């Protein structure tokens, strides 16, 4: 018993009665009310529910059907919610017809550079400003980000441009300050299976951009999304950013086949980050176009006014004029698959 489908005639009293019974069995619930029916998602170990208990729910007033979900990810599955989830972030939607672009530097370096980049990507058509104030790096000696100072620079750039902010969290102890400054909380690839962090982020209601782990399967990725959603935060976006394979010609292998696979398995929006996927500036544009053709709901692209002096990932960052050109080239691709930039 993972999904309880209620008829359109079900009253609020019927719904409350079912929820009370489920909670009495130690189970959580998530109620999704659509235009034609209401679905109660049952959260927890439903294998402990006996056949008699399940039959009692099936016989309750307003219940149309009781369904078992075979996949281990329940709330993220298409079986739980058939229509696509559309997430509204400060008036910009992710998951709808329009394909918004998140653009900006890998790392926040200083207020002047960040604001300059923000204005240029906004003028080129970007909908979000991305930038890392906290940076997980392979080497402990590499630039680790500016921390709270970087968040203040992001807030200043948002004030100057109107662009909502996407920035990364690394530590549950930073959740309060990240929530204060960000509009989308990013979980990086290295933290995709940091389950304590996922659960903490699930307690807030800020949209979450969950990047795929370096060597994670799609199932493992969706299970990480389930951790967040199980705590009540349903505003999760999945970001494909390349996986580790034997190939060394690119930084990672951008798995664009994951996009249509995810579209079959989940209702959550799918974002593609071609910058980290390939790691080379001249390969970003073709992979960004391919991502839209594959069905991506949004793109994340790194942009820097002076990539040669960038403190992080300069090799894969587009210059503002290259980004502007790409934004124009993306439009006919989007139109060809019934989307728009």
Protein Blocks (a to p, Z undefined) as FASTA:
>chain_A
ZZdcddfkbcfklmmmmmmmmmmnopacdddddfkbccdddedjfklpcfklmmmmmmpg
hiabdcddfbfblklpmklpmbdcdddeehiaghiabdcddeddfbdfbfklmmmmmmmm
mmnopabdcddfbdcdfblkbcebjkjmlmmmmmmmmmmnopacddddfbfklmmmmmmm
mmbdcddfklmmmmklmmmmmmpmcdcdddddfkbcfklmmmmmmmmmmnopabbcddde
biadfbfkbmbdcdfklmmmmmmmpmcdcdddfklmnopaklmmmmmmmmmmnopabdcd
dddfblmlpcghklmpccfklmmmmmmmmmmmmmmnopaZZ
